[in-house]
Amino acid sequence: PRSNMNKIWSYLYTTADPSVQDGLRSDGSGHGSRTGGDHSVDAPLAGLGYGLPISRSYARYFGGDVSINSMEGYGTDAFVHLRRLGDSREPLPF
């Protein structure tokens, strides 16, 4: 819902169904229900709460930004704005 829009830029915030991460929690080890450690086939590619914050950080690093516009009942639009490379100095925090 639009009432949670301010939370979407927070790390670990997710709106994904908890069942997406069931494979990560099923045996308590964090490696999924099948053995294989870091190479488990059960690791989800969504629902961890890192995608939007990291995407915005990368966009800002390159002099741009990411914005999300949501209209309840209609959908959500995501916009990525990037400057062309070489147009500005590297924005490193001091």
C-alpha positions as CSV (number, residue, x, y, z in Angstrom):
1,P,0.0,0.0,0.0
2,R,1.0,3.6,-0.5
3,S,1.2,4.1,3.2
4,N,4.4,2.0,3.2
5,M,6.1,4.0,0.4
6,N,8.6,5.6,2.8
7,K,9.8,2.2,3.9
8,I,10.7,0.9,0.4
9,W,14.2,2.5,0.6
10,S,15.0,0.8,3.8
11,Y,17.2,-2.3,3.7
12,L,15.5,-5.6,4.7
13,Y,12.0,-4.2,4.1
14,T,10.1,-6.5,1.8
15,T,6.5,-6.9,0.6
16,A,7.3,-10.4,-0.7
17,D,5.2,-13.4,0.5
18,P,7.1,-15.0,3.4
19,S,6.9,-18.3,1.4
20,V,9.6,-16.9,-0.9
21,Q,12.2,-17.3,1.9
22,D,10.9,-20.7,3.2
23,G,13.8,-22.5,1.5
24,L,16.3,-20.3,3.4
25,R,14.7,-21.1,6.8
26,S,13.6,-24.7,6.4
27,D,16.6,-26.4,8.0
28,G,17.7,-23.5,10.2
29,S,21.1,-23.3,8.6
30,G,20.3,-20.5,6.2
31,H,21.5,-22.7,3.3
32,G,18.1,-23.9,2.1
33,S,16.5,-27.3,2.3
34,R,19.0,-28.9,-0.1
35,T,22.7,-29.2,0.8
36,G,25.2,-27.2,-1.1
37,G,26.0,-24.2,1.1
38,D,26.4,-21.1,-1.0
39,H,25.4,-23.0,-4.2
40,S,21.9,-23.9,-2.9
41,V,19.3,-23.9,-5.6
42,D,16.7,-22.7,-3.1
43,A,18.0,-19.2,-2.6
44,P,15.4,-16.6,-3.7
45,L,16.3,-13.8,-6.0
46,A,13.5,-11.6,-4.5
47,G,12.2,-10.7,-1.1
48,L,15.4,-10.0,0.8
49,G,14.9,-6.2,0.9
50,Y,18.1,-5.1,-0.9
51,G,17.1,-4.5,-4.5
52,L,15.7,-1.0,-4.4
53,P,18.1,0.6,-1.8
54,I,21.1,-0.8,-3.7
55,S,19.7,0.3,-7.0
56,R,19.2,3.8,-5.8
57,S,22.7,3.9,-4.3
58,Y,24.3,2.9,-7.6
59,A,22.1,5.4,-9.5
60,R,23.2,8.2,-7.2
61,Y,26.8,7.1,-7.4
62,F,26.6,7.7,-11.2
63,G,24.9,11.1,-10.7
64,G,21.3,9.9,-11.1
65,D,18.4,8.6,-9.0
66,V,15.6,6.1,-8.8
67,S,12.1,7.1,-8.2
68,I,8.9,5.1,-7.6
69,N,5.4,6.4,-8.3
70,S,2.5,4.2,-7.2
71,M,-1.2,4.6,-7.8
72,E,-3.2,2.3,-5.7
73,G,-5.5,0.1,-7.9
74,Y,-3.5,1.0,-11.1
75,G,0.1,-0.1,-10.6
76,T,3.6,1.2,-9.9
77,D,6.1,2.9,-12.2
78,A,9.8,2.9,-11.6
79,F,12.1,5.5,-13.2
80,V,15.9,5.3,-13.4
81,H,17.6,8.5,-14.2
82,L,21.4,8.4,-15.1
83,R,23.8,11.0,-16.3
84,R,26.1,10.0,-19.0
85,L,29.4,8.8,-17.6
86,G,32.2,11.3,-17.5
87,D,29.8,14.2,-16.9
88,S,30.6,14.7,-13.3
89,R,33.2,13.9,-10.6
90,E,33.1,10.7,-8.7
91,P,30.8,11.4,-5.7
92,L,32.7,9.6,-2.9
93,P,31.7,10.4,0.7
94,F,34.5,11.7,2.9
